[in-house]
Amino acid sequence: MNTPQLVVHRDKELMAQAAAARLITKIVDAQASRGHASIVLTGGRNGNGLLAALASAPARDAVDWARLDLWWGDERYLPEGDPDRNDTQARAALLDAVPLDPERVHPMPASDGPYGADADAAAQAYAAELAKAAGPENHGSVPAFDVLMLGVGPDTHVASLFPELPAVRETERTVVGVHGAPKPPPTRISLTLPAIRRAREVWLLAAGEDKAQAAAIALSGAGEIQAPAAGARGLARTLWLLDAAAASRLPRSLYPPASA
């Protein structure tokens, strides 16, 4: 594991634009070195804001979209096409506008799919899909994602791992069904912390005053059961991308020496 790095931007719009530019660079570099790249998307206002910024970025066409694998960190267990599903929102923000290979886009199952109301079976199927994509060089049951993005909730949740709930305590499985989530809808599917920690880089996105306390808690030594964001770490790098409002309660000792 590694010490989190922080970048603080003036406002959420600049944060989204800078994060989109940073992501384009990561994808292009990975494709140049290995021929492909693998990214995990996040939903919420910050994740969707980043995708919208990427859609309008002048450099977006530098990405070879046909050689990009897309996964999701979590999903609301709702019918396919539901406007509250993360993959529905991602398609509207970016995915429908770029020439992706449909075989390389991996949405989590929907509640009207083959698993019906059984979110646990759907989670098991997604875990199997991840394991199938993992090569021997990954030394595990998930691919080594180049970048895994996570929005940070006001309660410090990431993906659909909420404080104190069973999903954040999972140490073996890579994907779990989440039941009784404290924000709607109550049933979800989520990557677990062991799966998240297999990513080369984990980026945590937080913008707005309502995220300030969560960022301060997660970055001040809290345990991952009480503050799931504190347990989200990348193999090579853990990057917190914040706007000034979300960074406003950070101890000065944590504040980055140079911010954009």
Order of alpha helices (4+ residues) and beta strands (2+ residues): beta-alpha-beta-alpha-beta-beta-alpha-alpha-beta-alpha-beta-beta-alpha-beta-alpha-beta
